[in-house]
């Protein structure tokens, strides 16, 4: 008889055994440990979604602090907020420190020592956990509710301890590399913001504070209309936006967080199309310049296509508009819609 193998697509050299199916009840038990004796203070409250120190001021009285759940390193926590990435909520493993979390979170404690690096990623993987949480959660008013009895009945495939260690170490290394590059990225962003302030004239001046060697002439004042034509996109009726079609319809949200696309089969004057390399400017809700790098699209109302005259160089124009965006943000009250 051929035994079905449960193995990942990619494996480290030396591992060939099938992963073993284990019920969560064999691996975890629900914890009912509360902060009854106030063993943990307000400064030891952890944020459930990220397992970091809470950035909120906890002003609750001692009786309320006693309702907090105690969480230890190695425990997993169910966080019932849904999102595009986590449709049924998610589990988070505490690899940070012992502390307390709000009573709204369910805590599960491992029955034996586990490889934290491996389980931190495995228990958080939507591909693995989604079918399990479909069966073990229900919609609640504010957070998805988890049925402990149903969750503990569910099974997951588990590799050997040695393979767990290999997988966990690799993913930890990748995360460390990402964190390093993110820090570098933030430094470069701050450096760029500084250059944007110094490489363009500020406050009515006709020369910038910082210049390249060999340039000393004053900058010439020109009306923007002499340098570029701003062509507004086309407004659409809802029934003109199709689920599929010849041309994608580029909307403001597609530059930022919205990955949903509409399409159109309309044949329009050429000025209403944007192609790779065109300079565009979003001017509603979130505003700023962009170089379009995608396929030919029809750009929506709330986007300008910036047709530059010969005296306005595209890369310079992009940074000019970006500097202007920063200036506008810095001069506007945060509660004011720009």
N, C-alpha and C positions, 0 to 999 in steps of 0.2 A: 504494500500500500504506500502511495506517495503522500508524504506529509506536506501540507501547504506551508510555504515559507513566508514569514512576515519580516521583511528586511527593507531598509531604505535604499534609495537609488544609488547613493554615493556612500562608500564605506572606507574606513582606514584599512591599510594593509594588515592582514593577519586576523581579520574578523570575518567569519562566514556563517556562524550559527544564526538561526532564526531568533527574533526577539520573542520574549516570553509574554504571554497574555496574563495580565494581573488585574484583579478588581481593585478599585480605589479603596474598598474596605480593608484590603490586605495591606495597603500602603499607608493610609491615613485614617485618623479618627477625628470626629468633630470635637473641638475644644469648647468647654464652657467656662474657662478661667476668666474671672472678672477682676477688676482693680479694686476689689472689695476693701482691702486693707490700706488702700492708697499707697501701695508699694511704689507706684510710678507717679511722677509729678506731671504738671501741665507741660513742662519743657520736654517731656518724653513722649508726647503725642506724635504719631507718625501719620503721614499722608498715605491713605490706602492705595491710591492708584500708582504711586511711584516709590513707595517705601523710602521716603526721605523725611527729614524733620518738617513738621507742619509750619507753614509760614503765616498761620492765623494766630491771633491772640486768643487764648482760651480763657474766658472769664467765668466759666461755670463754677458753681459752688461744689463743695466736697461730695454732696450726695449724688450730684450728676456725674462727677468724675468716677464714682464707684461703678457706674453703669458701663464704663469703657471696657472693651475686650483686651485682654493681654495677648500680645503676639511675641513669639520668640523666634530667633534666627532659625530658619528651616521650615517654619510654618508657612502655609499658603492661605491666602485671603481671597474671598470672592467679592469682586467689585461689580455691582449690578448695573452700572451705567452702560447704555448701549451707544454705539457709534457706527460710522461707516465701516471701520475696521473690525469692531467687535459687536456683532449684531445681537448677541445674547448676553453681554457682559463678559467678564474675563477673570482669570485667576492671576494673582501676583504673589511671588515668593519673596519672603523677607530674608534677604542676605545682607541686611544693613546693620541692625542691632535690635536688642529686645526693647519693647516699648508697649504703648497702648494705642488702640484705634477705636473709632466710633463703634457703638453697639450695632450699627446697621450692617456691619461687615461680618460675614461668617468666617470663622477661623478653623482650619483643619491642621492637625499636628501629625507629623510623620511617626509611624510606629517603630521605625528603626533609622539608623544613620543613613543619610542620603547624600549623593553628590549634588551640592547646591548649584554649581555652575550648569550642570545638565538640566536639572529640574526647573531652574529659573526660566529657561527658554522653552522647555517642553510643555510645561503647564500653561505657558503664555501663548502657545502657537495656535492661532485661530483654525488652521487646517486640521489640527489634531482635536481641539476641544469643541469646535462648533457642533458636530453631530452629538457629542455627549451632552452639551448644554441645551441643545434642542429638546432632548428628552428629560432633562433635569431642571429646567427653569420654567417659570410662568411670568406673564406680564403683571407687574404691580403698578401702583399709582406713580411712584417716583423712581424706584429702582426695580430691575428684574429680580424676582424672588427665586432663590435656589432651594430645591427640595433635597435636604441632606440625605434622606433615606434613598431617594432615587439616584442621586449622584454617586453614593457609595456602592451602588449596584453595578455601575458602569465599569467597563474594562478599558485598559490601555496596554499597548505593547511596550515592553521594557527590555533594553539591552543589558548585557553584563556590566558589572561595575567598571571594568577596565574600559569598555567601549563608552560608557557614560562619561568617564573622565576625559577621554580623547575628544569627544564631541563638545563637552563643556569648555575645555581649555581652548579649543579652536574658536568657539563663538565669543568667549571672553576676550581673546586677542583681537578679534575683528572689532568688537565694541570699543576696546581701548584705542584702536587705530582711528575709528570714527570720531571718538571724543577728542583725540589729539587734533584731527583735521578740523573739527568744529571750532575748537579754540583758535586755531590759526585763521579760520574763516572769519570769526568775529573780530580778530585783530586787524585783518585786512579790510573789513568793512569799515571799522573805525578810522583806519588810515585813509581810506578813500573819502570818507566824509570830510576829513580834515583837508584833503587836497581839493575837494569840491569848493570848500570855503576860500581857499587861498589861490586857486588857479583861475577864478573868475572875479571880475571887479565886484566889489560889495558897496552897498550904501551910496550909490551915486558916483562912485569913483570911475575913472576911465582907464585905469590900469589895475591888474591883479596884484595881490601882495607877493605872490611867488611867480617868477618867470624863468623861462629857459634862457641860457646864455645866448647873447647875440640879438635879443629883442628888447627894444626900448620905446618904440612908438606907442602913442596912446591908441586905445581901441576906438574904432569909429562907431558912433551911435547910428543904428539902422532900425527902421520899423520892421517888425516881424513879418508883415505882409510883403516886404521887399525880398525876404529871404526864403519864404516858404508859403505854399498854399495848403490850407487845412480843409480836407474834404471829409464831410460828415458821412457816416455809414447810413445804411437804409433801415428804417423802422419796419418791423414785421407785425402782421396780425398773427394771432395764435394759430389759426388754421393754415398759415403759410409755412410754419415750421414743421418739418417732416422728420420721422424717425430714421429715414434713410433717403439718399438722393445723390445728385451729382456733385453738389458743392457743400462742404461744411459751412455752417454759419458761426462765425467767430463772435463770441460775446465777451463782455468784460470779465466775467467770472472764469472763463477758460484760461485767462492769464494767471490766475491765482489758485483758487481752491476747487473750482467746479470742473469736474472731468466729464460732465454729460454734454453731449453734442446734439445739436439739431442740424438739419440739412435742408437744401433747397434745390429745385430743378429750374428755377427762374434764370433766364438769360438777360443780363443787365448790362448797362454801359460799363466799359472797362474800368472807369474810375471807382466802381463799387467793389472791385476785387482787390485783395491783397495777396501778394506773392512773396516767396522767400526773399528776405533781405529788405523788405519795405519797412520804413520807420512809421510806427503807429503810436497813437497817444490815447490812452483810456482817460475819460474825463468825467465819469460818473461813479460815485461811491468811492472807489479806489482809483486814484489818478496817477499818471506818470507815463514816461516813454518806454517803448519796447521795439526791438528789432524782431520782426516776425521770422521764425525759422521753420515753419511748417509748410504744408502744401497750399495750393491756391484755395482761397476761402473768400466768402462774401462776409465783409465785416459789418457788424450790427451798428445801429444807432448807439450813441454813447462812446463810439470810437472814431477818432480822426485818422485818416491816412495823411501823412505829412509829405507833400511833394516838394522837395527841396530845389531851390534855384542853384545855379552853378556856383554861386559865391558862398554857399553854405554847405560845408563838408559833413557827411552823414555821421561819422563817429563823433565829431565835435558837437554836432547838433544833439545827439543822444545825451552826451554828458552835460551840455548846456541846459537841456530840459530837466535832467536829473538834479542839477544844482539848483535850478529854479524850484523844483518840487521840494527839496530840502528847505529852501528859504521860506516857502509858503508854510510848510509844516511847523517850522521854528517860530513863525510869527503869528500863529493861530492858536487860540485857546483850545485845549484838548476837548472841550465840550461843544465846540462850534463845528458845524458841518461846513466843509470847505466847498 
